[in-house]
């Protein structure tokens, strides 16, 4: 676990037209709010296609271990609302930590009511 963002996401669309609109909007997108030379590239996921396939792939992944903070785990949204990601079906090992010294860190700040 490096605590670095991999910079990718999986999006499962229910209708081909939705996927087509997303593809035409985001493939090649580079107008980020923060300065970056990165360009978005849309492509079909291989070999995992579909929601169930992706859930099966990640639910028993070491990243789902209880010792890994939730901010590093996959999330599931249904109709724009975050829902529970299905729990692991077997005992998981903690991911190996890699030697990694960040030049900056993303610390989660506790939100205060102030």
Secondary structure by P-SEA (a helix, b strand, c coil): cccccccbbbbbbccaaaaaaaaaaccccccccccccbbbbbbbbcccccaaaaaaacccccccccccccccbbbbbccccccccccccccccccccccccccccccccccccc
